[in-house]
Amino acid sequence: MNLSGNPLDYLVAFSGGVLVSFTPCVYPLIPISAGYIGLNASGSKLKGLGLSLAYVTGLAVTYSVLGLLASLTGTIFGRVSANPLTHLFVGIAIILFGFSMLDLFAIPLPQIIRLPVLKKGSYFSTFFLGLVSGLIASPCLTPVLGSILVYLTTRKNLLYGATLLFSFAYGMGLVLILIGTFSALLINLPRSGKWMVYIKKTCALFLMGTGLYFIFTAIRRI
């Protein structure tokens, strides 16, 4: 088993994670998470870095498991995932995720998972917090994450699927790692505003463009 994917895919996934971290649903949560980490770091940059990495790694593990399951689905169904009609379905699904990100409709998600109450910070509890946080998909994150998972069903490679989502999660947590390590950066964070909406729309357009690519590829193969 090997990666069998373009190395640029990891750069795109990482960059996509960074971009998503500046959307209206994710960005406001950064000061909260950074505040928890900063409080337990007790002014130590080294511990702040360690706690930040623990949190983001927990997040990355959750997404890697999702990527693993998505790739496993493609492996199990083999011929189905190689069928042009499957690529057509993937393209349509990704475009729909793009429409969702433009707020044309909402993707309902059951809110059955709650964050654990952690009074005293430790590396394990912070890791667990990130692990559980990864299971709580926000309205902004769902279309992007869903699109990646749908895409991975066509790749049929377990290691590739897991590592691609791992890269995405670390991109999404990059700002948090920087702020958790250098708490002074929190003061200089730009305020929420319309610029986040523009980033969200850019992500939506990128998803729709990707969906059109899959549809075009499917039509060529039919």
N, C-alpha and C positions, 0 to 999 in steps of 0.2 A: 504494500500500500504506500503510495506517495502522494505528494501534493497535486501533481498533474494540473496545475493551474498557472495562469499568468501571474508573475510576481507583482505586477501592477495592480492586480485585484486587491492585494493586501493594502496597498497604498490608498486605493480608492475607498476600501472599507474603513481604514483608519481615518482618512479625511472626512468621510461621511459621518463617522462618529463625532469628530470634532465639530462639524457643522451642525449636527443635530443637538449638540449640547448648548447651542445658542438659540434654540427655538423657544417659544413662549412657555411650553409645558415643562421643559427640562431646566432651563436657565435659572428660574427663580428658586429651584431646589438646591443649587450649588452653594449659596451662602449658608443654608440650613445644614447641609452635610459638612461643609467646611467649618462651620461653627462647632459642630459636635466633635470633629477631629481636633480643631484648635484647642478646645476646652480640655481635652484629654491629653494633648501633647505637652501641656504645661510649659509652653514657650520653647520647647526643644525642636529645632528644625529636623533633626535626625528622626525623632519619634514621630513628628508630623509627617515626614516622608513615609515612614514605615506604616503608619495607620492609613494614610492615603492609598498606598499600594495594596494594603490588606483589603480595603473597601472595594477598590476598583478590580482587584483580582477576584473577589467574591462575585462581583457583577459579571466579570468575564467568564467565570466558570459556568454561571447560569446560562449565559448566551451560547457558550461553547456546547453545552449539552443540547440546547435547542438546535444548533447547527448540526450536531451529530445525528440527532433524530431525523432532521430534514434530509440529510445525505443518506441515512439508512433507508428512508422511504424510497429514495431514488434507486438505491442498490437493490432493494427487494423487488421493485417493479420493473427493473431493467429495461425491457423492450418498450414498456409503456412510456417511460421517461424519455426514451430516444425517439418516440413518435412525434412527427411534426405537429400533430394536433395537441400534444402536451405542451409544446413550446407556444402554440397559439393560446392555450388556456393560461399559461404563465404570463404571457404578454398582457392579456386582458385583465388578469388579476392584479398585476403591477400597476396598470393604468387606473384601475379602480382604487387602489391604495393612494395613487397620486391625487385623484379626485377627492378622496377622504381628507388628504392633507390640506386641500384647498377649502376645507370645511363645507363641501357640497353635501356631504352626509357624514354621519358619525358611525364608528364601528363600536357596537356595544361590547363591553367586557365585564364579566362578573367580578365584583369587588369582594372576594372572599379571603384575601390574604392581607394580613395586617403586619405592620412592622413590629418587631419585638421591642419591648421597653428595656432599654439598656442604661442602667444607672451609672455603671462604672466602666469606662472604656478600657479595652484590652485588644490585642491584635486579633484574637479569636472572635470576640464579640463584634468587632468592626468588620471582620471578614464575613461573619454571619449576617450582619446588617446589609452588606453589599449583595450577598447571596440572595436574600429575601427581596431586596429592592429590585433586583433583576427580574423578579417574577411579577412585579407590578408595572404593567405596560401602561404608559401615559398615552393620551390621544395623539400627541405629536410623534411619539416613538413607534407606535403600532404600525403605521403604514410603511415606514422604512424597514423595521425589523421583519415585518411580514413579507415584504418584497424580497429581502435577502433570503429568507427561509424558503419561499416559493422557488426562487432561483436555484437554491442548493439542491432541490429535489431533482433537478435536471443534470447535476454533476456526478452523482453516484460515487462520491469519494468521501469517506468518513473523516479522515485526517484533514482534508482540505476544508470541509464544512465546519469542523470544530475550530480550526485555527483562524478561519476567516472571521467568524463571529468573535473570537478572542481579540483579534485586531480591531474590530469595530468597537468593542466595549472599551478597550484601552484608549481609543481615539475619543470616545465619549467622556472618559474620565480624566483626560489630560489636564483640563483646566482645574479640576478638583485636586489633582496631584500637585500642581504648581501652587495653588492657593493653600492647600494643607501643609505644604512645606514652608512656603513664604507667606505667612498669614497677613503680612502688610499688603499683599496684592489685593486682598479682599476690599480694602478701602478704595482702590483704584478701578474696581470693576465698573464698566459703563452701566448706567441705569437702564431698566427695562423700557422699551419704547417700540416705535414702528419698525425700527431696523430689524427686530427679531421676526416680525411678520414677513418682511422681505426675504429673510433667510429661509423661513418656512416655505414660502412660495417657490423659492429657488430649488429647494429639495423636492417639492412636488413636481415641478417641471422636469427635473432630472429623472425622477421615477417614471413619469409619463414617457419621456424620451427613451428610457430603457425598455419600457413595455412595447413601444412601437418597434424597437429593434427586434425584439423577440417575435412579434407578429410578422414583420417583414421576412425574418429568417424562416419562419414556419411556412409562409406562402411560397417562398422559393423552393422549399423541400417537397411541397405537395405535388 
